[in-house]
Every structure is written in C-alpha cells, then in structure tokens.
C-alpha cells in the first residue's frame, strides 16, 4: 500500500489524465527510447539490424561476438564495461567514427538492458569527459555530488613523498588508516547548491591538510572510530555500473550509472516502461535510526531539487596534458576503496593493468571497526584472497579482520606514453595536431563480474 502511494507521488497526482493527454514531444521521446532499447536488445540476442555496423560489416545477422580476454590492446580505441556485450556495442560506435561520448550513450543504454537491477535511464549518473582537442576535462553531474573523497585518500599517500609508502603490508595498513580518515569526513559533503562545503572541499584537496592527517597515521597500530573524529552516520549507497571509453582521437569518458537499490524503486513508469530509481534512499533523514548509532548528516538531508551524496568515483588521469588513464568502479560504499587501490596498484606501484585490477582488495567503513578482505571465488573460477602474511601483519597492528565474498568492480583503461602511434588521417578526419599523444591503449574489465573489454 505504501509503495503504491509512493508511485503516485513520483509520477504526479494527476498521472492518469497526463498519461492520456501526452504532448507529441513525450510520444516522440518514448518512441525513440523504445526503438533504441529494442535495437540494443536485438544486438544482444541476435537479429537483423541493417543500420548497425559492426567490425566493418554492413549487416548484423548474428549474435554479438564478445571478446573472451580480460584485457585488450588497441591503437584506435577501447571500451571497458562490466558486460562484454556492452563493451562490444560501445566499440562498434567507435568503429563507425563515433566520439567517445557517442559510444558512452550506446554503452549506457546496453548496460541498462542487460543489468537493469543496477543501471538504466531511469536512474542517475556521474560522467567525466576529457576532450583531446582542448585538453580540458569536464564533470557532468547527472545526479550526484563530486567524488572528492578519493582525492583526499590519494593526497594522504602523496604527502609521504615516496611511492615506497604504498608498498607491501605496511602500505596496506596505511591505506586502511587513510580510508578511515576519509570516511570520517566525507559526510560533511552535500549538494553545493544547498550546503556550503567550500571549507571541506578545500581541505580534501589541500596537500598541507593531507600532511596533518598523515601525522595521525601511526605505523604500529590502529585506533577505535572516535580517534578519527567521525561525527555523522555513513551513507550506505548501493548497486551501480561503470565503464571507461577512449576513442581514436584520445577523447575519454569515465561514467558511473546507478538506480540505487536492486531494480531501483521496484516500479515501472506506466508511460515508458522505464525502471524508476530509488535515489531518495541516498539522502540522510533527521529521524533515521542508524546502524552505527551516529546521527544522520545534516549536509545530506533531503530537500526539494537537492541531489544526494554518492560514492561514485569516475576518474580521468592525465600527465603533462596527455591522457594516461581512465578508471572507475561500481559497488556502493566499496567503490572508493576499490578505485583507490587500483589507482595505487598501477599508477604508483607500477603493476601491469590486469594485475592492478585483479589484485585482492581490502575495505573499511570506519564503523564497524573491521577490515573486510576479499575471500571469494569469482565467476570465471579464480579465487581472490589477500595473502596470509598480510592478514597476520594487520592482526598484529590491532586490526579486526573478516573475509568478504563480495567487493566493488573496477574498469581500467591506460595509455602507454612510451611509444607514440602514427595515426595519420582516419575516418575522413584529421587525427588532430601533433600535440596529442597517441600511445597503445590497454583496457581491462574486472573479472569479478566476468566483464570483458572490447577494442576497435
């Protein structure tokens, strides 16, 4: 009964009359969405869509050929989604000369079809787009506030002044401590249109503030939650989907989409058939009884037209104005720890891209004061678990450990800056001036979800 009432609030009190009296624009939109979705479904399950070009063919008369490898390389463009069929559909747009953003639209629609419990056009997203022609990066907020928490953790590691600080078991201990500090302050954030967060944003991006936090990280021990000065209950957001795209001209997209809970609000719009999201669950409520006994965060209280806080962390990495990498993840509160660990593994510790993604991860939410470590056999049969010596080391530092048969999924694309690729003219267009570096692209989809990347 309560759900039925909520449905009408979301759709409007006069939904019946509106539904019967739609404007031509609404009908056109519905037709477009239905046509595009049916096209995507046709590509996934097989069919005869002569308007689609795949692998240079003019007709598509068979199922999508999904790459079996967990890693691909290309000089022309790559897509890394958490479903191989969607990676392939995104790559097909690039083969036709499409921009990375064109590919992201097709990929996102595909993910909404094959993974409707976690993604869809009825939900929200956060997208980072980098233009190779202008060397500018833009953040498109289609739901959330910016993922500054990841910056805070990386700044803390940067304050050590050496990559050695992130190595080995001691590096894992320091990471856990940095995560606990991050979770203690992130709930001060909220929609900047409604809450003044300048002070907290400035601190999270400040190297000097990171050094202050680093002095509180002790290599010999860990501490109870109150040591980290946490004030508010944590946001416990839910399922998402992430993909990374780089095209031939080195435009890049890092995009995370979500409808929050499994199948969102559990309701379909009667006019479009779109699964409605449940993003209201990502707000804090003044009357909320929280599992960690802390009060709910006022900065994230619900208000009309306000956007809730999020753990989504899409990232584009550059060096000397050249594209170096694209990454991001899905998995609610686990996203930030997972993305940070993959970033550290590759860009700081120098692991190969596939190893950086496959390596076992640890997670912490500050409360309860427990380190969750991966201990599970994933879809492809591989077992992922941190080493016994790492467990012993962390236990000796005072950490309480608990195995976890789950975790966030991370997609990664990196560009080698060692060997430039001579692009010349492609698809009838100039490949841009010589200032844009074209190296080999390597794409990895997380095997934890049996994802597969695709190359042009």
Legacy VTK file of the C-alpha trace (Angstrom):
# vtk DataFile Version 3.0
C-alpha trace
ASCII
DATASET POLYDATA
POINTS 456 float
0.000 0.000 0.000
2.872 2.300 0.907
4.650 1.509 -2.354
1.549 2.276 -4.371
1.274 5.648 -2.680
4.942 6.383 -3.385
4.484 5.504 -7.035
1.808 8.144 -7.497
3.887 10.758 -5.689
6.768 10.107 -8.082
4.621 10.206 -11.196
2.433 13.136 -10.126
-1.038 13.229 -8.620
-2.729 13.675 -11.980
-0.853 10.873 -13.668
-3.957 9.318 -15.252
-5.028 12.436 -17.105
-1.425 13.239 -18.023
-0.958 9.766 -19.363
-3.984 10.087 -21.641
-3.129 13.608 -22.741
0.585 13.442 -23.624
2.252 16.009 -25.801
3.814 14.993 -29.109
7.241 15.531 -27.578
6.619 12.915 -24.915
5.395 10.472 -27.531
8.438 11.133 -29.683
10.743 10.584 -26.735
9.016 7.327 -25.814
9.243 6.151 -29.425
12.951 6.954 -29.574
13.724 5.255 -26.290
11.724 2.172 -27.222
13.334 1.979 -30.661
16.847 2.368 -29.281
16.268 -0.131 -26.488
14.779 -2.675 -28.893
17.788 -2.141 -31.147
20.149 -2.807 -28.242
18.213 -5.932 -27.266
18.343 -7.085 -30.863
22.084 -6.656 -30.929
22.446 -8.627 -27.714
20.243 -11.614 -28.527
20.746 -11.592 -32.295
18.740 -10.236 -35.203
18.934 -8.399 -38.493
19.580 -4.720 -37.868
20.964 -3.468 -41.151
21.507 0.025 -39.800
24.217 -1.142 -37.400
27.800 -1.588 -38.494
29.963 -3.974 -36.515
33.561 -4.940 -37.248
33.332 -3.256 -40.624
30.315 -5.289 -41.791
27.220 -3.710 -43.320
24.818 -6.245 -41.877
24.465 -7.687 -38.437
22.987 -11.161 -38.744
24.385 -12.951 -35.730
24.942 -12.598 -32.015
27.423 -10.065 -30.736
30.882 -11.574 -30.729
32.188 -10.945 -27.226
35.911 -10.943 -26.634
36.946 -13.731 -24.230
40.032 -11.946 -22.900
40.034 -9.904 -19.700
42.422 -7.434 -21.324
42.652 -5.942 -24.834
45.043 -3.561 -26.586
44.391 -1.172 -29.451
45.808 1.904 -31.112
42.394 3.109 -32.282
40.055 2.939 -29.293
38.783 0.759 -26.442
35.720 0.255 -24.232
35.807 -1.433 -20.822
32.337 -2.144 -19.402
31.251 -4.715 -16.826
29.464 -6.717 -19.539
31.293 -7.820 -22.673
28.254 -7.312 -24.885
28.037 -3.669 -23.883
31.770 -3.183 -24.400
31.320 -4.542 -27.924
28.342 -2.295 -28.660
30.319 0.726 -27.444
33.297 -0.276 -29.572
31.060 -0.637 -32.640
30.176 3.051 -32.331
33.880 3.919 -32.306
34.451 1.778 -35.414
31.918 3.933 -37.224
33.940 7.028 -36.343
31.888 7.949 -33.308
33.160 10.131 -30.468
33.775 8.622 -27.022
30.552 10.296 -25.860
28.590 8.652 -28.714
29.978 5.335 -27.551
29.057 6.101 -23.940
25.393 6.628 -24.889
25.214 3.240 -26.616
27.133 1.528 -23.815
24.952 3.037 -21.088
21.740 2.013 -22.848
23.095 -1.514 -23.264
24.041 -1.759 -19.580
20.526 -0.671 -18.678
19.160 -3.550 -20.760
21.450 -6.364 -19.587
21.836 -5.134 -15.999
18.521 -3.443 -15.131
18.880 -4.218 -11.448
21.736 -1.707 -11.135
21.553 0.709 -14.058
19.192 2.331 -16.515
17.945 5.591 -17.997
15.520 5.871 -15.105
18.473 6.400 -12.783
21.330 8.856 -12.409
24.972 9.032 -13.383
28.215 10.882 -12.989
30.393 11.322 -16.082
33.891 12.709 -16.581
34.699 13.689 -20.174
38.115 14.751 -21.427
38.445 16.471 -24.803
41.739 15.829 -26.591
41.371 18.940 -28.770
41.095 21.340 -25.823
42.906 19.259 -23.161
40.025 20.170 -20.851
38.149 17.788 -18.568
34.514 18.357 -17.615
32.389 16.712 -14.947
28.734 16.157 -15.799
26.606 15.791 -12.694
23.529 13.827 -13.691
22.686 13.045 -10.115
25.418 13.213 -7.547
27.884 15.449 -5.745
31.531 15.191 -6.800
33.635 12.229 -5.552
36.182 14.294 -3.632
36.717 11.577 -1.020
39.031 9.647 -3.351
41.195 12.773 -3.800
41.598 13.020 -0.019
42.926 9.483 0.302
45.371 9.893 -2.629
46.588 13.233 -1.205
47.395 11.489 2.065
49.597 8.979 0.254
51.173 11.742 -1.811
52.145 13.507 1.431
54.583 10.683 2.206
56.672 11.929 -0.711
57.621 8.469 -1.997
55.872 5.570 -3.716
57.536 3.215 -1.215
54.956 4.357 1.337
52.262 2.401 -0.533
54.247 -0.832 -0.886
53.886 -4.091 0.963
51.911 -4.913 4.069
52.745 -1.588 5.686
51.267 0.125 2.639
48.038 -1.831 3.160
47.911 -0.719 6.812
48.431 2.911 5.796
45.726 2.596 3.151
43.239 1.290 5.707
44.038 4.167 8.053
43.658 6.708 5.224
40.277 5.208 4.330
39.097 5.520 7.915
40.038 9.206 7.958
38.301 9.687 4.607
35.042 8.106 5.751
35.146 10.231 8.901
34.980 13.490 6.926
33.116 12.668 3.718
29.681 13.003 5.329
30.357 16.733 5.715
29.739 16.960 1.962
26.395 17.653 0.311
24.863 19.311 -2.721
26.864 22.579 -3.080
23.735 24.388 -4.267
22.213 23.804 -0.845
25.160 23.417 1.535
28.333 25.477 1.944
31.064 22.860 1.536
33.910 25.120 0.399
35.884 24.545 3.623
35.674 20.752 3.368
36.413 20.688 -0.363
39.447 22.908 0.187
40.726 20.619 2.932
40.217 17.459 0.891
42.278 18.905 -1.953
44.903 20.527 0.268
48.383 18.922 0.440
49.029 20.616 3.798
45.818 19.180 5.268
46.794 15.752 3.921
50.097 16.059 5.786
48.203 16.800 9.013
46.156 13.638 8.542
49.289 11.664 7.714
50.820 12.590 11.083
47.809 10.899 12.686
48.547 7.633 10.866
50.728 5.505 13.124
52.592 2.621 11.503
52.487 0.460 14.646
48.782 0.409 15.422
45.209 1.291 14.528
42.610 3.070 16.656
38.892 2.955 17.578
36.471 5.003 15.401
36.353 8.036 17.717
40.085 8.649 17.089
39.206 9.676 13.507
36.733 12.308 14.741
33.749 10.962 12.866
30.553 12.903 13.551
27.895 11.543 11.221
26.439 8.245 10.141
27.701 6.905 6.818
25.745 6.908 3.579
25.239 3.286 2.541
24.524 3.567 -1.159
24.028 0.562 -3.412
24.442 -1.016 -6.842
25.959 0.757 -9.822
27.649 0.080 -13.151
30.794 1.674 -14.581
32.506 1.856 -17.961
35.569 3.579 -19.477
35.934 4.659 -23.100
38.781 6.162 -25.138
38.399 6.874 -28.852
40.872 7.222 -31.735
41.425 10.919 -31.064
42.006 10.195 -27.350
38.790 11.733 -26.127
37.909 9.899 -22.929
34.780 9.117 -20.912
34.580 7.686 -17.404
30.945 7.097 -16.455
29.186 5.515 -13.485
25.433 4.938 -13.580
23.015 3.811 -10.880
19.392 3.287 -9.910
20.494 2.637 -6.286
18.737 -0.424 -4.809
18.275 -3.604 -6.844
15.780 -2.698 -9.594
15.593 0.798 -8.116
12.235 1.555 -6.545
10.853 -1.717 -7.854
8.393 0.132 -10.109
7.998 0.831 -13.809
6.733 4.065 -15.283
3.358 3.177 -16.835
4.003 5.518 -19.765
7.554 4.498 -20.723
8.235 1.154 -19.045
11.399 2.616 -17.532
12.521 1.233 -14.158
12.256 4.089 -11.659
15.235 4.769 -9.424
15.282 4.850 -5.638
17.832 7.614 -5.151
15.828 9.110 -2.287
17.374 6.324 -0.219
20.746 8.052 -0.591
19.630 11.046 1.451
20.099 11.193 5.211
16.909 11.588 7.242
16.640 13.531 10.521
14.572 10.737 12.083
16.774 7.946 10.764
17.863 5.243 13.220
21.376 4.496 12.012
23.182 1.147 12.404
26.361 2.878 13.637
24.442 4.869 16.332
25.758 8.177 14.941
23.371 10.985 13.986
22.460 11.402 10.302
24.449 14.000 8.341
22.623 17.367 8.054
24.510 18.261 4.861
22.791 15.324 3.165
19.248 15.939 4.459
16.589 15.737 1.768
15.234 18.955 0.227
13.279 19.704 -2.927
15.561 19.671 -6.019
18.580 18.661 -3.943
20.916 15.898 -5.064
22.066 13.190 -2.627
25.634 12.311 -1.776
27.272 9.425 -3.627
30.236 7.056 -3.577
30.572 7.103 -7.375
34.170 7.833 -8.347
34.786 8.152 -12.114
38.345 9.310 -12.816
40.344 10.512 -15.844
44.120 10.632 -15.304
46.407 12.998 -17.235
50.117 13.759 -17.197
51.571 16.843 -18.865
48.172 17.438 -20.526
48.213 13.970 -22.092
45.740 11.191 -21.363
47.251 8.495 -19.149
44.284 6.529 -17.842
40.562 6.194 -17.207
39.039 4.253 -14.317
36.059 3.911 -12.032
34.004 1.296 -10.260
30.640 0.020 -9.096
29.586 -1.329 -5.716
28.215 1.334 -3.362
30.424 2.214 -0.386
33.121 -0.142 -1.674
33.700 1.961 -4.796
36.107 4.488 -3.287
38.413 1.916 -1.598
38.441 -0.269 -4.730
39.159 2.549 -7.198
41.879 3.969 -4.950
43.576 0.569 -4.703
43.542 0.019 -8.473
44.913 3.544 -8.974
47.708 2.912 -6.457
48.468 -0.524 -7.922
49.042 0.782 -11.437
49.959 4.465 -11.261
52.042 4.349 -8.063
53.286 0.771 -7.664
53.656 0.148 -11.397
51.625 -3.052 -11.656
50.515 -4.154 -15.103
46.884 -3.104 -15.799
45.378 -6.596 -15.471
47.295 -7.338 -12.266
46.293 -3.939 -10.851
42.606 -4.823 -11.292
42.835 -8.488 -10.298
44.813 -7.979 -7.077
42.906 -8.736 -3.832
41.456 -5.694 -2.071
40.637 -4.614 1.457
37.684 -2.495 2.562
36.814 -0.425 5.613
33.727 1.625 6.534
35.076 3.025 9.833
32.044 1.640 11.653
32.008 -1.218 12.383
35.754 -1.037 13.019
36.507 -4.106 10.896
38.777 -4.654 7.903
36.912 -6.640 5.278
39.249 -8.536 2.957
38.296 -10.276 -0.268
37.962 -14.036 0.055
35.865 -15.413 -2.767
35.833 -17.422 -5.958
34.600 -15.225 -8.780
32.538 -16.139 -11.855
35.498 -17.225 -14.012
36.681 -19.633 -11.290
39.614 -17.605 -9.968
39.946 -17.354 -6.198
40.755 -13.895 -4.837
42.131 -13.529 -1.321
44.832 -11.468 0.373
47.963 -13.318 1.499
48.094 -14.991 4.913
51.158 -12.943 5.852
49.183 -9.764 5.153
46.377 -10.969 7.426
48.882 -11.733 10.192
50.583 -8.350 9.752
47.299 -6.455 10.016
46.186 -8.505 13.012
49.416 -7.635 14.803
48.659 -3.949 14.200
45.367 -4.357 16.033
43.013 -4.639 13.059
39.990 -6.912 13.301
39.687 -8.896 10.076
36.735 -10.518 8.353
36.558 -12.281 4.993
34.156 -10.963 2.376
32.772 -12.889 -0.589
31.999 -9.680 -2.488
33.500 -6.355 -3.461
33.432 -3.492 -5.920
34.109 -3.928 -9.644
36.645 -1.646 -11.344
37.208 -0.971 -15.059
40.547 0.464 -16.197
41.966 1.907 -19.410
45.580 3.077 -19.640
47.573 4.681 -22.436
51.257 3.943 -22.820
53.283 7.131 -23.159
56.465 5.337 -24.210
55.709 4.537 -27.851
53.663 7.023 -29.882
51.463 5.605 -32.635
51.388 7.298 -36.043
47.647 7.854 -36.591
47.534 9.902 -39.811
44.065 10.510 -41.216
41.261 8.248 -40.051
37.594 8.015 -40.968
37.962 11.018 -43.277
39.009 13.312 -40.445
42.281 14.820 -39.369
43.581 12.974 -36.305
44.407 16.370 -34.768
47.688 18.137 -34.371
50.951 16.593 -33.194
50.433 17.777 -29.648
48.040 14.908 -28.928
49.934 11.790 -27.934
48.686 8.519 -29.403
50.047 5.553 -27.480
48.829 1.992 -27.163
45.564 1.689 -25.237
45.071 -1.179 -22.793
41.596 -1.917 -21.422
40.682 -4.187 -18.504
37.210 -5.180 -17.292
37.025 -6.563 -13.764
36.865 -10.393 -13.798
34.943 -10.254 -10.505
31.823 -9.573 -12.573
33.057 -11.526 -15.572
33.308 -8.308 -17.551
35.078 -8.178 -20.898
36.549 -5.164 -22.728
36.409 -4.535 -26.476
38.815 -2.928 -28.917
38.412 -1.138 -32.243
LINES 1 457
456 0 1 2 3 4 5 6 7 8 9 10 11 12 13 14 15 16 17 18 19 20 21 22 23 24 25 26 27 28 29 30 31 32 33 34 35 36 37 38 39 40 41 42 43 44 45 46 47 48 49 50 51 52 53 54 55 56 57 58 59 60 61 62 63 64 65 66 67 68 69 70 71 72 73 74 75 76 77 78 79 80 81 82 83 84 85 86 87 88 89 90 91 92 93 94 95 96 97 98 99 100 101 102 103 104 105 106 107 108 109 110 111 112 113 114 115 116 117 118 119 120 121 122 123 124 125 126 127 128 129 130 131 132 133 134 135 136 137 138 139 140 141 142 143 144 145 146 147 148 149 150 151 152 153 154 155 156 157 158 159 160 161 162 163 164 165 166 167 168 169 170 171 172 173 174 175 176 177 178 179 180 181 182 183 184 185 186 187 188 189 190 191 192 193 194 195 196 197 198 199 200 201 202 203 204 205 206 207 208 209 210 211 212 213 214 215 216 217 218 219 220 221 222 223 224 225 226 227 228 229 230 231 232 233 234 235 236 237 238 239 240 241 242 243 244 245 246 247 248 249 250 251 252 253 254 255 256 257 258 259 260 261 262 263 264 265 266 267 268 269 270 271 272 273 274 275 276 277 278 279 280 281 282 283 284 285 286 287 288 289 290 291 292 293 294 295 296 297 298 299 300 301 302 303 304 305 306 307 308 309 310 311 312 313 314 315 316 317 318 319 320 321 322 323 324 325 326 327 328 329 330 331 332 333 334 335 336 337 338 339 340 341 342 343 344 345 346 347 348 349 350 351 352 353 354 355 356 357 358 359 360 361 362 363 364 365 366 367 368 369 370 371 372 373 374 375 376 377 378 379 380 381 382 383 384 385 386 387 388 389 390 391 392 393 394 395 396 397 398 399 400 401 402 403 404 405 406 407 408 409 410 411 412 413 414 415 416 417 418 419 420 421 422 423 424 425 426 427 428 429 430 431 432 433 434 435 436 437 438 439 440 441 442 443 444 445 446 447 448 449 450 451 452 453 454 455
